[in-house]
């Protein structure tokens, strides 16, 4: 069976529903949509998912927009335990975000100037990696990467901020803070190979240098 709605006048444009072709809708002679037992196909005759959108020419297939001032258009992706939004947030200067809807937290933010924030929705530099609710530093043109934790030096190495460089054999770390106001290079066993204390003293083989350059274990021979 089919149903056709045809424009009057001199135009030949029509919309037609054809039930004998898997519930299909045509504009003029071109099939635009098909609904079958698998799903809804837009631009595809045999959808293989619940919603299948296809075009041989267009690069923009789906658009979600909000026309209100500072609107928040989003797409929600969820399973039985967790939900996330892909969104543009007008209230945060139109940044693109991956928002953890379940936890109510921004996991990734990209500003309109290209700054990327992980753990913050207000990145001030090219890449901000924030943890423990840290607030990004003020932007600086010579700083491309900021790593920060929202903790203080409290005598515990657990409060350090570190990056690890390694492979399947071993991994070394460059670490700031934690036990004290210092920068350390740590070997694969997490032992401090070199320590730079704020103020200018450097220790090699010791984490507590007592002079400008303290070489622990150095001896003549």
C-alpha positions, -999 to 999 in steps of 0.1 A, spaced: 0 0 0 11 36 -5 -1 71 3 9 101 -17 7 138 -7 13 159 -38 17 197 -40 -8 215 -62 -1 239 -90 26 235 -115 51 217 -92 54 179 -92 69 176 -57 53 149 -36 57 130 -3 49 93 -5 46 65 20 51 30 8 42 2 32 52 -26 9 89 -15 10 95 -18 47 76 14 57 95 38 34 91 75 28 99 91 -5 103 127 -16 96 127 -53 112 95 -65 140 94 -38 137 72 -8 146 93 23 136 71 52 130 35 59 116 19 91 120 -19 95 124 -44 123 161 -34 128 156 4 130 151 37 112 173 44 82 178 80 69 194 79 35 199 42 38 174 15 26 184 -12 50 194 1 85 217 -21 105 213 -2 138 184 14 157 192 47 140 213 46 108 221 78 90 240 77 57 249 100 28 271 97 -2 278 134 -4 271 153 28 297 155 56 273 169 82 248 141 89 234 150 123 230 184 139 219 192 174 214 229 181 201 252 207 190 287 195 185 303 229 211 327 244 238 307 263 219 275 255 233 240 263 226 217 234 238 182 242 237 145 233 234 121 262 251 87 261 242 63 289 241 27 300 225 11 331 251 27 355 266 58 339 256 88 318 277 113 299 268 144 278 285 157 247 276 194 249 283 230 240 280 251 272 269 287 266 274 296 302 311 287 299 319 308 269 305 281 245 331 255 254 327 219 241 326 194 270 324 158 279 303 161 310 299 132 335 261 135 341 262 109 368 289 126 389 279 162 378 315 169 367 333 181 336 358 154 324 371 173 293 367 208 281 378 225 249 375 263 248 368 283 217 405 294 216 416 257 215 427 253 251 421 218 265 412 210 301 411 176 317 396 178 352 387 215 347 361 233 327 382 265 325 415 257 309 439 287 308 466 271 286 470 248 257 467 217 279 456 217 316 456 185 335 440 191 369 432 167 397 417 169 432 396 199 422 426 220 414 422 255 399 443 262 368 472 287 370 468 320 352 476 316 315 512 322 303 523 323 267 554 302 273 536 274 292 521 247 270 513 221 296 501 226 332 498 197 357 483 205 391 467 188 420 445 206 446 466 195 475 495 210 495 530 197 505 523 179 537 553 157 544 537 128 524 549 117 489 512 108 482 506 145 476 532 148 448 524 157 412 543 135 388 547 123 352 560 89 344 582 80 314 587 44 307 583 12 287 577 -25 295 611 -27 312 609 2 337 595 36 343 611 68 358 592 97 372 596 135 374 578 146 405 571 179 423 561 184 459 545 159 483 569 156 511 585 190 505 588 220 481 611 202 457 614 187 422 627 151 420 639 127 394 629 92 406 642 59 393 622 27 386 623 19 423 609 53 433 643 63 448 653 100 443 682 102 420 683 140 419 665 166 440 661 203 433 649 222 464 631 255 459 657 281 467 685 266 446 701 236 463 706 204 443 711 169 457 724 139 437 719 107 457 702 126 485 667 141 489 679 167 514 708 187 500 726 209 525 746 230 500 744 244 465 754 210 451 753 180 474 768 148 460 759 120 484 782 89 483 809 107 462 844 98 472 879 101 460 900 73 446 
